[in-house]
């Protein structure tokens, strides 16, 4: 995963959005600690993850 600092993310925010969407690649904004870090991903990628998690959860619930 590509990493940037918070200052880089602030400076190049729109460029990062474009890169994330064009390459379907999340980017981590690396803070001093994990609690201060975030991941920027496309809405399409996020929705796909949510759908997969929902599907897996439904399978688990069906087996109970």
C-alpha positions as CSV (number, residue, x, y, z in Angstrom):
1,X,0.0,0.0,0.0
2,X,1.3,3.4,-0.9
3,X,2.0,5.7,2.1
4,X,2.0,9.5,2.5
5,X,2.5,11.8,5.4
6,X,-0.4,14.0,6.7
7,X,1.4,17.0,5.2
8,X,1.7,15.3,1.8
9,X,-2.0,14.3,1.9
10,X,-3.0,17.8,2.7
11,X,-0.8,19.3,0.0
12,X,-1.8,16.7,-2.7
13,X,-5.3,15.8,-1.6
14,X,-7.0,16.0,-5.0
15,X,-4.1,14.3,-6.7
16,X,-4.4,11.5,-4.2
17,X,-8.1,11.1,-4.8
18,X,-7.4,10.8,-8.5
19,X,-4.7,8.2,-8.0
20,X,-6.9,6.2,-5.6
21,X,-9.7,6.1,-8.1
22,X,-7.7,5.5,-11.2
23,X,-5.5,2.7,-9.8
24,X,-8.1,1.3,-7.4
25,X,-5.4,1.4,-4.8
26,X,-5.9,2.5,-1.1
27,X,-3.3,5.0,0.3
28,X,-2.4,5.2,3.9
29,X,-1.9,8.6,5.5
30,X,0.7,7.6,8.1
31,X,0.5,9.4,11.4
32,X,2.9,9.2,14.2
33,X,1.0,6.2,15.6
34,X,-1.5,3.7,14.1
35,X,-4.3,5.6,16.0
36,X,-3.4,8.7,14.1
37,X,-3.3,7.0,10.7
38,X,-6.0,6.6,8.1
39,X,-6.6,4.9,4.8
40,X,-8.1,6.6,1.8
41,X,-9.8,4.3,-0.6
42,X,-12.3,4.7,-3.4
43,X,-16.0,4.6,-2.6
44,X,-16.3,1.7,-5.1
45,X,-13.6,-0.3,-3.3
46,X,-15.2,0.5,0.1
47,X,-18.6,-0.6,-1.1
48,X,-17.2,-3.9,-2.5
49,X,-15.5,-4.6,0.9
50,X,-18.8,-3.9,2.7
51,X,-20.8,-6.2,0.4
52,X,-18.2,-9.0,0.9
53,X,-18.4,-8.6,4.7
54,X,-22.2,-8.6,4.6
55,X,-22.2,-11.7,2.5
56,X,-19.7,-13.5,4.8
57,X,-21.7,-12.5,7.9
58,X,-24.9,-13.8,6.2
59,X,-23.3,-17.1,5.6
60,X,-22.1,-17.4,9.2
61,X,-25.6,-16.5,10.5
62,X,-27.2,-19.1,8.2
63,X,-25.0,-21.8,9.7
64,X,-26.1,-21.0,13.2
